[in-house]
Amino acid sequence: MFYFRLRNIHNNNFIHRDIHSGNMLLSRCYWRVGDLGLSQPANNSSSNNEIYGVVPYIAPEIFKGAAFSKESDVYSYGMIMWELTTGCKPFANIEHNVELICEIIDGKRPEITNDTPECFANLMKKCWDSDPLKRPTSYEIENSFSKMHGGGEVFEQAEKKRLELIKLKQLGPEFSEKSHPKAIYTSRALSSLISKASTMSSMISLNVKQEYITQEYEFDIDNIQRLVNFSRKRNFEELKNETNETQKNRKYTKADNSDDECC
């Protein structure tokens, strides 16, 4: 499995920075990792002005300005896990543009198929968690797969179901939705797209904040207006009661005076 190669890279304190299925090579039943041109030491604090990669495989924190890390490699690995369960590339039916970057930042992930074993799906979701600190290390991934080997029957059933879905034309690249012409799976410069996505996210965030503040003020104004109306109503009722009492007192006084005159 590829996780051995990822572990070897990370054990040597390197990060790949450009993991996607196009860089995975299968040779004599062994997975090989290709294209190490963007790899660098994990403790390298220098940052490049340009970011290269394939949008669906890039961790959301990279789009928000964070540096590549072992955790971002693990995120990319999670996407490859999904690809292995479906036979399809992630987000193949939509354009890889600013909108997709914003959606990935907001938590958009590929839909997990029903035939995926639960233990495999759980590990996959951990790998692509939005919080880098919640993702497993390459060592933990290896341990998880070692435990999964004991559940061979589960994976055999999953494979049987997967083959049935392929026969029913419900799974696999040739049966999936038509690939979008602007779904790009070769590494390319992304800084311009990321910059636009950052601007868009900031504008959306600002609009949401302004809308919240407006709603808050509207709520306060409504409350104040209700209090004013209630106060006016109460004052009016008190004035009305006082007027009625005054009129009653006048009647009683008038009646008393009439009685005195009669006497």
N, C-alpha and C positions, 0 to 999 in steps of 0.2 A: 504493500500500500504506500501511497504517496506520503503519508504522515512520517514514515521513516526518514524521507529526504528532508522534510521540513524540520524535523527534530535535529538532523545533522547540521543543517544550516544554522539553526538557533543555538545549538550546543557550541558552535564555533564563534558565537556572539556576532553573527551576521544577520541581516534581514534582506529578503529578496526584493521587496518593494514593487514587484510587477507580476504577482501570481495570477494566472488565468489559464484556462484549459488549452489555449494556444501554445503555452510554454510547457505543457506536460507531454512527455514522450514515453511511449511504451516499447521496451526492447527486451525480447525473450522473457516475457511475462513479468518484467520489472519496470516500475515507473522511474523515469528520469526527469529531472528538472532542468529545463533549458533556459536560455536567455538570461544570464546573470549580469548583463551589462549595467543594470541599474542598482545592483546589490551594493551594500556598503556596511561598514561596521555598525553594530547596534548603538554604540555609544558615540557615534559621530554627531556632534551638535550642529554642524554646518548644515544649512538648508539651501536647496536649489531654488532658483527663481522660477524654474519651469517644472511642472508636474506632468509625468507621463503615465499612461495606463489605460485600462479599459473600464469605463464608468461603472458597470454593474459589479465589478470585483473590488472596487475601491471602498475602503471603510469610510463611514460618514464623518468621522473626526478629521480626516484628511481634507474633506471638502470645507471644513470649518477652520482650516489653518493649522492643524496639528501636524507634527512631523511623522513620517513613516516609522513604524515600530514593529516589534514581534507580534504585538496584538493586531496590528493592521494586516499582517501576513495571515494570521489565524482567521480574520474576517474573510479574506479572499479564499482561504481553504474551505470555509463554510459554503461559499458559493459553488465551489467545485463539487462538494458533497451533494448539493442539490442537483447539479448537472448529472451526476452519476445515477441518481434515482429516477430521473426523468428522460435522459437522453436528449435533453434540449438545453440550449444556452439561456441563462437568465435574462428576462426582459427582451426577448428577441422580437416581440411583436410591437414594440414601441420605439420611438426615436430616442437616441441617447443624447439628450439635450439638457438645457438648463432646468427644465421642469422635472426631469427624472432625477437630477442631482438634488433638487429641493425636496422631492418626495422621499429619496433615500435618507436624507438628513432627518426627515420627519418620521422615519421608521418603516418605509415601504420595503418589503422583502418578497421574494417569489413565493407562490402558493405551494405548500407541501402536499404531495399527492397522497391519496388514501392508502396506497400500497406500501408506503414507507414505514418500516418497523419503528415503533415508538422510541426505543432507545437511540436509534440512529437519528430520528427527527429531533429528539431533545438535545443531542450533542450538536447537531447542525444549528439549532436555534441559539445555543450558547455561543457558538463560534461567531455568529453574526449579530450578537447583542450590541445595542447602541452604545453601551458603556464598555470601553476597552478593558477596564479592570475586572469586569464580570466574565470575560472570555477565558476559556481554558488555555493553558500553555500547551506547547507541542508535546511535552512530556505527559500531561494529563490526557491529551487526545490519544496518545499511544496506549496509555493504561485503559482508557475507555474502550478502545477497539479490542484490546486483549480480553477484556471481560465479555465483550460481545461475541467473541469466538465460541464461548461456551453455549451460546444460544443459537446454534446452527439451524435448528428446526424453524425458528422464527424467520430467519433470513431465507431459508429454502421456500417457505410459504410466501414470503414477500416476492421472491423471484418468480415463483409460479404465477402469482397474481399479476406481476408486471408483464410477463409474457402473454398472459390472457388479454390484458389491456392493449398490448401491441397488436395482437390478432384482431381485436375488436376495433382497431384503428382509433384508439383513444390515447395513445402514448407514443412518444418518439418524435424526432424532428420532422419526419416526413408527414406526420399526422397532426402536428401542432398548427397553431395559427400561422398564417403566412408571415415570414420574417419581414420586418420593416426595412426598407432600403437604407435608412439612416441609423440602423442598429449596427454599430461598428465594434468589431471584436479584435482589432489590431491595436497595439499600443500607439497612442498619439499624444501630442501636447494638449493639456487640458486647462492650463492656467487661465486662459481667456474665459472659458465656460464657467470655471469655478468662481472667477471674479464676478461674472454676471449673476451667478446663482447667489453669491453672498450679498450682492446689492439687492436682489429680489427678496431674499429672506429678510433683510433689514427693513425693507419697505413694508413687507407683509407684517413684520413684528411691530413696526411703528403704527401701522393702520389699526392693528388689533388693540394696541395700547391706547391709542386715541379713542377708539370705539368704546373700550372699557371705561375710560375716564369720562367720556360723554354720557355713557349709561349711568355711571356713578353720580354725576352731577344731576342728570335727569331725575334719578331716584331721590336725591337730596331735595331738589326743587319741588318734586311731587310731595314729599313729606312735609316740607315747609308750607306748601300751599294748603295741604290738608289741615295742618295745625292752624293756619290763618283762618281758613273757612270754619273750622271747628270753634275757634275763639270768637269769631264774628257771630256764629250761630248762638254760642253760649251767652255772649253779651246781649244779643238781641232778645233771647229768651228771658234773661235776668231783667232787662229793661222793661219787657212786656209784663213780667210778673210784678215789678215795682209799680208800673202804671196801674195795673189792676188793683193792687193793694191800695194805692192812693185814691183811686176812684171809690173803692169800697169804704175807705175811711171818711171820704167826703159825704157819702150817702148816710153813714152812721151819724155823723156830726149834724147833718141836715135834719135827720129824723129826731135826734135828741132836742134840737132847737124847737122843732114843731111841738114836741110834747111839753116843753117848758111854757110855750105860749098858751097852750090849752089850759094848763094849770092856772 
